């Protein structure tokens, strides 16, 4: 079997605001068209009766025109979410390598995100030195901002 990574999906409360956050703060770029999917096939593939899904894909930075995307979709029938936690089993975080961890973390918090913990610098045996911090986007999804030195 041959595989190629394509995208990660976030279900948003407000897809337009969340997509704007990732564009302005983490250099993601829209990949048209905007999506508005409904009908029997959407209900069948999601298992959600009456599902309508809208949103967009954003090209992740650093990989060119064929790189993976961040899919930000909003459902007309959304369930309440549990608070995210860095140690909860399942999806934990998205990671972005940035030029300046502190400045990017400040921009993220100014745009409605929050810090999860402290910024740290650590030596990873065999890999090098990393400076990183966990933050959240405005909807509480956890993001790791990192820089290797």
Residue frames relative to the residue before (quaternion, step in Angstrom):
aa qw qx qy qz dx dy dz
X 1.0000 0.0000 0.0000 0.0000 0.00 0.00 0.00
X 0.1627 -0.7598 0.6235 0.0870 3.55 -1.05 0.83
X 0.0480 -0.8112 0.5828 -0.0082 3.58 -0.88 0.93
X 0.0986 -0.7601 0.6397 0.0569 3.53 -1.29 0.50
X 0.4238 -0.7088 0.5050 0.2508 3.57 -0.75 1.04
X 0.1637 -0.8269 0.5347 0.0591 3.62 -0.83 0.97
X 0.8076 -0.2116 0.1612 0.5263 3.62 0.68 -0.98
X 0.2678 -0.6717 0.6571 0.2129 3.47 -1.46 0.22
X 0.2332 -0.7959 0.5489 0.1038 3.56 -0.95 0.89
X 0.1086 -0.7450 0.6551 0.0637 3.53 -1.09 0.84
X 0.2620 -0.7179 0.6207 0.1750 3.56 -0.95 0.91
X 0.1761 -0.8275 0.5322 0.0308 3.54 -0.57 1.24
X 0.4976 -0.5921 0.5324 0.3440 3.52 -1.31 0.35
X 0.7705 0.0430 0.0096 0.6359 3.57 1.08 -0.85
X 0.2766 -0.8232 0.4687 0.1618 3.58 0.03 1.28
X 0.6417 0.5358 -0.3448 0.4268 3.60 0.96 -0.75
X 0.6723 0.4852 -0.2989 0.4725 3.60 0.89 -0.90
X 0.6771 0.4861 -0.3077 0.4588 3.58 0.91 -0.85
X 0.6290 0.5189 -0.3357 0.4716 3.61 1.00 -0.75
X 0.6341 0.5237 -0.3268 0.4657 3.58 0.99 -0.80
X 0.6151 0.5511 -0.3416 0.4486 3.60 0.98 -0.80
X 0.7088 0.4511 -0.2703 0.4701 3.61 0.81 -0.98
X 0.6254 0.5247 -0.3459 0.4625 3.60 1.09 -0.57
X 0.7411 0.4379 -0.2361 0.4508 3.59 0.76 -1.03
X 0.7905 0.3646 -0.1702 0.4618 3.59 0.94 -0.83
X 0.8145 0.2210 -0.0992 0.5272 3.62 1.09 -0.55
X 0.5481 -0.6998 0.3547 0.2899 3.58 1.17 0.70
X 0.3626 0.7016 -0.5274 0.3131 3.60 1.04 0.70
X 0.2062 -0.7970 0.5604 0.0913 3.59 -1.07 0.74
X 0.5406 -0.6436 0.4319 0.3273 3.60 -0.95 0.86
X 0.1588 -0.7332 0.6541 0.0967 3.53 -1.19 0.73
X 0.2714 -0.7883 0.5278 0.1624 3.60 -0.16 1.23
X 0.6184 -0.1227 -0.7596 -0.1598 1.48 -2.35 0.82
X 0.5820 -0.4773 0.4834 0.4470 3.53 -1.35 0.12
X 0.3335 -0.7578 0.5312 0.1796 3.57 -1.06 0.70
X 0.0510 0.7380 -0.6720 0.0332 3.55 -1.17 0.74
X 0.0700 0.8367 -0.5303 0.1181 3.54 0.00 1.33
X 0.1443 0.7637 -0.6170 0.1240 3.53 -0.95 0.93
X 0.5605 0.6203 -0.4446 0.3217 3.51 -1.29 0.23
X 0.7892 -0.3664 0.2405 0.4302 3.48 -1.40 0.04
X 0.6734 0.5047 -0.3210 0.4345 3.60 0.88 -0.82
X 0.6319 0.5144 -0.3321 0.4751 3.61 1.09 -0.67
X 0.6338 0.5207 -0.3223 0.4726 3.57 1.00 -0.82
X 0.6733 0.5060 -0.2960 0.4506 3.58 0.93 -0.89
X 0.7273 0.4398 -0.2707 0.4520 3.60 0.77 -0.94
X 0.7236 0.4138 -0.2534 0.4909 3.63 1.07 -0.60
X 0.3442 -0.7347 0.5066 0.2917 3.56 1.13 -0.58
X 0.5693 0.5717 -0.3762 0.4555 3.58 1.26 0.39
X 0.3535 -0.7467 0.5189 0.2197 3.63 -0.40 1.17
X 0.8380 0.1658 -0.1419 0.5002 3.58 -0.92 0.93
X 0.3337 0.7800 -0.4811 0.2209 3.60 1.23 0.24
X 0.0044 -0.7252 0.6885 0.0002 3.49 -1.17 0.84
X 0.0823 -0.8119 0.5777 -0.0174 3.55 -0.80 1.06
X 0.0418 0.7877 -0.6139 0.0292 3.57 -0.91 0.90
X 0.3197 0.7478 -0.5424 0.2107 3.53 -1.19 0.51
X 0.3921 -0.7000 0.5543 0.2214 3.52 -1.28 -0.47
X 0.3580 -0.6630 0.5999 0.2690 3.52 -1.36 0.29
X 0.1530 -0.7619 0.6235 0.0856 3.55 -1.11 0.78
X 0.4120 -0.6967 0.5300 0.2531 3.57 -0.85 0.99
X 0.3872 -0.7128 0.5369 0.2317 3.55 -0.84 1.00
X 0.5307 -0.6713 0.4128 0.3118 3.60 -0.96 0.81
X 0.7818 0.4085 -0.2757 0.3820 3.51 -1.28 0.57
X 0.7359 0.4386 -0.2315 0.4609 3.62 1.20 -0.06
X 0.5362 -0.6558 0.4015 0.3482 3.60 1.20 0.15
X 0.7860 -0.3988 0.2485 0.4018 3.51 -1.40 -0.06
X 0.7193 0.4078 -0.2556 0.5010 3.61 1.18 -0.35
X 0.4332 0.7363 -0.4374 0.2807 3.58 1.26 0.08
X 0.6695 -0.5049 0.3635 0.4058 3.54 -1.30 0.25
X 0.3059 -0.7580 0.5549 0.1548 3.53 -1.27 0.44
X 0.3502 -0.6427 0.6304 0.2585 3.47 -1.44 0.25
X 0.1981 -0.7811 0.5864 0.0822 3.55 -0.58 1.21
X 0.0485 -0.7900 0.6112 0.0020 3.56 -0.68 1.10
X 0.0358 0.8174 -0.5647 0.1079 3.52 -0.36 1.33
X 0.1787 -0.7495 0.6286 0.1057 3.51 -1.27 0.54
X 0.2597 -0.7667 0.5729 0.1288 3.56 -0.93 0.97
X 0.5002 -0.6294 0.5025 0.3181 3.54 -1.16 0.59
X 0.7503 0.2610 -0.1524 0.5880 3.59 1.23 -0.47
X 0.0667 0.8264 -0.5511 0.0939 3.56 0.25 1.28
X 0.3745 -0.6875 0.5754 0.2369 3.54 -1.13 0.71
X 0.5664 -0.5516 0.4728 0.3890 3.55 -1.24 0.41
X 0.2932 -0.7647 0.5460 0.1765 3.56 -0.96 0.79
X 0.4566 -0.6264 0.5513 0.3085 3.50 -1.30 0.47
X 0.6005 -0.5374 0.4312 0.4058 3.54 -1.20 0.44
X 0.4388 -0.6804 0.5201 0.2720 3.56 -1.00 0.85
X 0.0211 -0.7737 0.6331 0.0147 3.55 -1.20 0.59
X 0.5525 -0.6422 0.4221 0.3226 3.55 -0.97 0.86
X 0.7590 0.3676 -0.1989 0.4993 3.62 1.11 -0.56
X 0.4391 0.6700 -0.4807 0.3566 3.62 1.19 0.35
X 0.5057 -0.6483 0.4637 0.3301 3.62 -0.87 0.88
X 0.6551 0.4615 -0.3910 0.4528 3.54 -1.09 0.80
X 0.8019 -0.2248 0.1951 0.5181 3.56 -1.24 -0.46
X 0.1847 -0.8197 0.5362 0.0803 3.60 -0.71 1.04
X 0.7885 -0.2444 0.2049 0.5258 3.60 0.65 -1.03
X 0.3888 -0.6237 0.6118 0.2923 3.50 -1.45 0.17
X 0.1778 -0.7889 0.5779 0.1098 3.60 -1.01 0.69
X 0.0740 -0.7745 0.6281 0.0109 3.54 -1.02 0.94
X 0.2947 -0.7079 0.6104 0.1985 3.57 -0.97 0.88
X 0.0468 -0.8148 0.5767 -0.0360 3.58 -0.75 1.09
X 0.5989 -0.5786 0.4218 0.3586 3.58 -1.25 0.42
X 0.8004 0.0880 0.0064 0.5929 3.57 0.99 -0.89
X 0.3274 -0.7870 0.4917 0.1780 3.58 -0.22 1.29
X 0.6835 0.4979 -0.2967 0.4437 3.59 0.81 -0.98
X 0.6795 0.4859 -0.2967 0.4628 3.61 0.85 -0.94
X 0.6565 0.4944 -0.3190 0.4720 3.59 0.98 -0.78
X 0.6309 0.5204 -0.3330 0.4694 3.60 0.98 -0.79
X 0.6404 0.5140 -0.3225 0.4709 3.59 1.00 -0.79
X 0.6505 0.5082 -0.3140 0.4690 3.61 0.99 -0.83
X 0.6395 0.5250 -0.3205 0.4612 3.58 0.99 -0.83
X 0.6903 0.4596 -0.2966 0.4737 3.60 0.85 -0.87
X 0.6270 0.5276 -0.3373 0.4634 3.61 1.05 -0.68
X 0.6976 0.4543 -0.2584 0.4902 3.59 1.17 -0.61
X 0.7203 -0.4675 0.2475 0.4487 3.61 1.20 0.31
X 0.5507 0.5914 -0.4089 0.4239 3.59 1.25 0.04
X 0.3010 -0.7342 0.5755 0.1978 3.56 -1.34 -0.09
X 0.4709 -0.6177 0.5324 0.3365 3.54 -1.28 0.30
X 0.3474 -0.7224 0.5623 0.2030 3.54 -1.13 0.76
X 0.7929 -0.0329 0.0719 0.6043 3.57 0.97 -0.89
X 0.6897 -0.4592 0.3599 0.4288 3.52 -1.29 -0.35
X 0.4941 -0.5908 0.5316 0.3525 3.55 -1.26 0.42
X 0.0261 -0.8009 0.5980 -0.0147 3.57 -0.94 0.94
X 0.2140 -0.7055 0.6535 0.1712 3.50 -1.37 0.36
X 0.0443 0.8097 -0.5795 0.0816 3.57 -0.78 1.04
X 0.3956 -0.6643 0.5809 0.2546 3.51 -1.25 0.59
X 0.1484 -0.7665 0.6216 0.0643 3.56 -0.78 1.09
X 0.4144 -0.7378 0.4654 0.2593 3.62 -0.34 1.20
X 0.8319 0.1905 -0.1740 0.4913 3.53 -0.85 1.06
X 0.7346 0.3959 -0.2274 0.5019 3.59 1.25 -0.23
X 0.5800 -0.5787 0.3887 0.4214 3.60 1.01 -0.71
X 0.6101 -0.5364 0.4336 0.3900 3.53 -1.30 -0.37
X 0.0867 -0.7953 0.5998 0.0136 3.54 -0.89 1.00
X 0.1437 -0.7147 0.6763 0.1056 3.50 -1.21 0.74
X 0.1651 0.8075 -0.5475 0.1443 3.57 -0.73 1.02
X 0.0690 -0.7522 0.6531 0.0542 3.51 -1.39 0.34
X 0.3310 -0.6976 0.5950 0.2232 3.53 -1.23 0.58
X 0.0138 -0.7641 0.6443 -0.0295 3.54 -1.01 0.96
X 0.3258 -0.7086 0.5657 0.2679 3.56 -1.26 -0.04
X 0.4679 -0.5969 0.5517 0.3471 3.51 -1.31 0.34
X 0.7267 -0.4477 0.2723 0.4442 3.65 -1.18 0.11
X 0.7054 0.4275 -0.2732 0.4949 3.62 1.19 -0.34
X 0.6429 -0.5875 0.3012 0.3882 3.57 1.25 0.29
X 0.4604 0.6581 -0.4675 0.3693 3.61 1.25 0.11
X 0.4043 -0.7501 0.4778 0.2137 3.56 -0.84 1.00
X 0.1014 -0.7733 0.6259 0.0007 3.52 -1.03 1.00
X 0.2219 -0.7293 0.6283 0.1553 3.56 -1.04 0.79
X 0.1511 -0.7444 0.6458 0.0772 3.55 -0.93 0.99
X 0.0486 0.8370 -0.5382 0.0857 3.59 -0.62 1.09
X 0.0332 -0.7491 0.6600 0.0469 3.50 -1.36 0.46
X 0.2544 -0.7589 0.5861 0.1258 3.53 -0.87 1.04
X 0.1012 -0.8045 0.5839 0.0393 3.54 -1.03 0.81
